[in-house]
Amino acid sequence: MLPVSLDLKVEADDLRGLLSELGPEDWERRTPFNDWSVADVVGHLHYFDKVSLLSLESEEDFDAEARWIFGTMMGQDASGRATATRERLGNPGPAELLEAWHATCLEMCERLGESDPKRRLRWFGPDMGLQMFTTARYMETWAHGHDVYDLLGRERSYRDAIENIAVIGIKTFGWTFVNRKREVPGPPPHVRLEAPSGATWEWNEPSETSLVSGQASEFCHVVTQGRNVADTGLKVVGEVAEAWMAIAQCFAGGPADPPAAGTRG
């Protein structure tokens, strides 16, 4: 099995456990992400897990669903996209949505984990290698799961599996600027992070004048835009590092801004 597919399964099981504690009325409570409800967040995860299975099964079916996405969802605001997604799923109730999402996610984990590691899969933009595709689904599940943790005010335990997200954050340094039609301001800063286990993870050329350092969990929250860097304890040194951390975006799609300072975390 592809290791990250096992990480994704653990993440899905953890989130299911948290969601199973909620009452039906809690599913319409608003999370700090785009004012989406819990049902909107889980519906988003469920829908794109289903689309991921289409990518695994049939390029023709994936392309047909992509046409619906670009024809119906794109151009709408966040509320409109969430509503369209829930309608596309048939507006399931909380219990049905929870079980459908979890079952689909586990099926996706198994299918991805057993696929040819050299396989490339269709997505929105360039095709993605199997490892990166699976890592992206892990990142989405982890990041949107935290929307629920934030809503409930729950502390979260972190695992070293979040290195998957840190790696995406590192790899999308240049893309963060290109996606905004900005010049990449210079070489990527040195990144030195403390893993949940206490291990040290490092990337890029060593430097103390162009540097991002601190807790890996906080770095992952910044690159997934669950936190404004100002609300973390990350040490950010140098103009390039500051420019990057202000807009870091490790997920696909048009430019998105992090939450305003003081609003999350």
C-alpha positions in Angstrom: 0.0 0.0 0.0 1.1 3.5 -0.7 2.1 4.9 2.7 0.2 8.2 2.3 -3.0 6.3 1.5 -2.7 4.7 5.0 -2.1 8.1 6.5 -5.3 9.3 4.7 -7.3 6.4 6.1 -6.2 7.2 9.7 -7.1 10.9 9.1 -10.6 9.9 7.8 -11.2 7.6 10.7 -10.2 10.4 13.2 -12.5 12.9 11.5 -15.4 10.4 11.4 -15.0 10.0 15.2 -15.2 13.7 15.7 -18.2 14.1 13.5 -20.0 11.2 15.0 -20.2 13.2 18.3 -22.3 15.9 16.7 -26.0 16.2 16.9 -28.1 16.8 13.8 -28.4 20.5 14.6 -24.6 20.9 14.8 -24.3 20.0 11.1 -25.7 23.4 10.1 -23.4 25.4 12.5 -21.0 27.6 10.6 -17.3 26.9 10.5 -14.7 29.6 10.1 -14.0 28.4 6.5 -16.0 30.6 4.1 -18.9 30.5 6.6 -19.6 26.9 5.4 -21.6 24.7 7.7 -20.2 21.4 8.9 -22.5 19.7 6.3 -21.0 21.9 3.6 -17.4 21.0 4.6 -18.2 17.2 4.7 -20.2 17.5 1.4 -17.2 19.2 -0.2 -14.9 16.4 0.9 -17.3 13.7 -0.1 -18.0 15.1 -3.5 -14.3 15.5 -4.5 -13.5 12.0 -3.1 -16.2 10.8 -5.5 -14.6 12.8 -8.3 -11.3 11.3 -7.4 -12.8 7.8 -7.9 -14.0 8.9 -11.3 -10.4 9.9 -12.2 -9.3 6.4 -11.1 -12.0 4.7 -13.1 -12.6 6.6 -16.3 -11.1 9.6 -17.9 -14.4 10.0 -19.9 -16.5 10.1 -16.8 -14.1 12.4 -15.0 -14.2 14.8 -18.0 -18.0 14.8 -18.0 -18.1 15.7 -14.3 -15.4 18.3 -14.8 -17.6 19.9 -17.4 -20.4 20.1 -14.8 -18.1 21.7 -12.3 -16.8 24.3 -14.7 -20.3 25.0 -16.1 -22.2 25.1 -12.8 -19.9 25.8 -9.9 -17.2 28.1 -11.2 -18.1 31.7 -11.1 -20.3 31.2 -8.0 -19.3 32.5 -4.6 -18.3 30.1 -1.8 -21.9 29.8 -0.6 -23.2 29.0 -4.1 -20.5 26.4 -4.6 -21.4 24.7 -1.3 -25.1 24.7 -2.2 -24.4 23.3 -5.7 -22.3 20.5 -4.2 -24.9 19.5 -1.7 -27.6 19.4 -4.4 -25.3 17.4 -6.6 -25.0 14.8 -3.8 -28.8 14.7 -3.4 -29.0 16.8 -0.2 -28.3 13.9 2.2 -29.0 14.3 5.9 -26.2 14.3 8.4 -26.1 10.6 9.2 -26.3 9.6 5.6 -23.7 12.1 4.5 -21.3 11.0 7.3 -21.5 7.4 6.4 -21.4 8.0 2.6 -18.3 10.3 2.9 -16.5 7.9 5.1 -17.2 4.8 3.0 -16.2 6.7 -0.2 -13.0 8.0 1.4 -12.0 4.5 2.5 -12.7 3.1 -0.9 -10.6 5.9 -2.4 -7.8 5.1 0.0 -7.8 1.5 -1.0 -7.9 2.2 -4.7 -5.1 4.7 -4.5 -3.0 2.6 -2.2 -3.1 -0.3 -4.6 -2.6 1.6 -7.9 0.6 1.6 -9.9 2.9 4.1 -8.3 3.9 5.4 -11.8 0.3 6.2 -12.7 -0.8 9.7 -13.5 -4.4 10.8 -12.8 -6.6 13.6 -14.3 -7.4 16.5 -12.1 -8.2 20.2 -12.5 -5.0 21.5 -14.1 -2.1 19.2 -15.1 -2.3 15.5 -14.5 -0.9 14.5 -11.1 1.3 11.6 -10.2 -0.3 9.0 -7.8 1.8 10.1 -4.8 1.0 13.8 -5.2 -2.7 13.0 -6.0 -3.1 11.0 -2.8 -1.1 13.5 -0.8 -3.5 16.3 -2.0 -6.5 14.3 -0.8 -4.8 13.8 2.6 -4.1 17.5 2.7 -7.8 18.4 1.9 -9.1 16.0 4.5 -6.7 17.3 7.2 -7.3 20.9 6.5 -11.1 20.8 6.2 -11.2 18.5 9.2 -9.6 21.3 11.2 -12.4 23.7 10.2 -14.6 21.5 12.5 -11.9 21.4 15.2 -11.9 25.2 15.2 -15.7 25.4 15.2 -15.8 23.2 18.3 -12.8 24.8 20.0 -11.2 21.4 20.3 -7.4 20.8 20.7 -6.0 18.5 18.1 -3.3 15.9 18.4 -0.8 16.0 15.5 1.1 13.1 13.9 4.2 13.0 11.9 2.0 12.2 8.9 1.6 16.0 8.5 5.0 15.9 6.8 2.9 15.0 3.7 1.4 18.5 3.9 4.6 20.2 4.7 6.1 18.7 1.5 3.2 20.1 -0.6 3.8 23.4 1.0 7.5 23.4 0.1 6.8 22.2 -3.5 4.2 25.0 -4.1 6.5 27.8 -3.1 7.0 29.1 -6.7 3.4 28.2 -7.8 2.0 30.4 -5.0 3.4 33.5 -6.8 2.8 32.3 -10.4 -0.8 31.6 -9.5 -1.2 35.3 -8.6 0.7 36.3 -11.8 3.6 37.6 -9.7 7.3 37.0 -10.2 8.9 34.5 -7.9 10.9 36.9 -5.6 13.9 34.7 -5.2 15.2 31.3 -4.2 13.0 29.4 -1.7 13.9 30.1 1.9 15.3 27.5 4.2 12.6 25.7 6.1 13.3 24.1 9.4 10.4 22.6 11.3 9.9 20.6 14.5 7.8 17.5 13.9 5.1 16.4 16.4 7.5 13.6 17.4 10.2 16.2 18.1 12.2 15.3 15.0 13.6 18.1 12.8 12.6 18.4 9.2 14.6 20.7 6.9 14.3 21.7 3.2 16.2 24.0 0.8 19.6 25.6 1.2 20.6 26.3 4.8 20.2 30.0 5.7 19.6 32.2 8.7 18.7 35.2 6.7 16.0 33.6 4.5 14.2 31.2 6.8 10.9 29.8 8.0 11.2 27.8 11.3 8.9 26.6 14.0 6.3 24.0 14.6 5.4 21.8 11.6 1.7 21.9 12.5 1.7 25.7 12.3 3.5 25.7 9.0 0.9 23.2 7.7 -1.9 25.5 8.9 -0.4 28.4 7.1 0.2 26.7 3.7 -3.4 25.3 3.8 -4.7 28.8 4.8 -6.2 27.7 8.1 -4.2 30.3 9.9 -2.7 33.7 9.2 1.0 33.5 9.8 0.7 36.4 12.3 -1.3 34.1 14.5 1.4 31.5 14.7 4.8 31.2 16.5 6.6 30.7 13.2 9.9 32.6 12.8 9.9 34.2 9.4 13.2 35.9 8.3 13.9 37.7 5.1 11.8 39.4 2.4 11.2 36.3 0.3 10.1 34.3 3.3 7.8 37.1 4.5 6.2 37.4 1.0 5.7 33.7 0.7 4.1 33.2 4.2 1.7 36.1 3.6 0.1 34.3 0.7 1.2 30.6 0.9 -1.3 28.3 -0.9 -0.6 24.6 -1.3 -4.0 23.7 -2.8 -5.2 24.0 -6.4 -7.5 26.7 -7.8 -7.4 30.4 -8.2 -5.6 32.7 -5.7 -7.1 32.6 -2.3 -6.2 34.7 0.7 -5.5 33.4 4.2 -7.9 34.4 7.1 -7.4 37.9 8.5 -5.0 38.1 11.4 -6.8 37.4 14.7 -9.8 35.5 13.2 -8.6 31.9 13.5 -6.3 30.3 16.0 
